[in-house]
Amino acid sequence: MDEPHIGRLIRQELRRQKKTNRWFAEQLNINPRTVNKIFQKNVIDTHQLLLIARCLNTDFFRLYSDALK
């Protein structure tokens, strides 16, 4: 199964929306250095992904559902 690299996809969406790492960190109430750690993750906690999905108004869970097909 070809699983999405979630961190890379989150970074791509953030860039597509022309939002900064600092903005992202502030929205998630995390340290700006932690943002880069998120981008490197291939696997992410579902609660954290939910917060990120809400922040970026993007259904990242769909990527996993699509990978099941």
QUIHUPE-V239493 format. One record per helix or strand of 3 or more residues. SS is the DSSP state (@ for helix, = for strand). FROM is the first residue (numbers start at 0). TO is the last residue. If there is no record, write none. Layout:
[[SS | FROM | TO] [SS | FROM | TO]]
This chain:
[[@ | 5 | 15] [@ | 20 | 27] [@ | 31 | 39] [@ | 45 | 55] [@ | 60 | 67]]
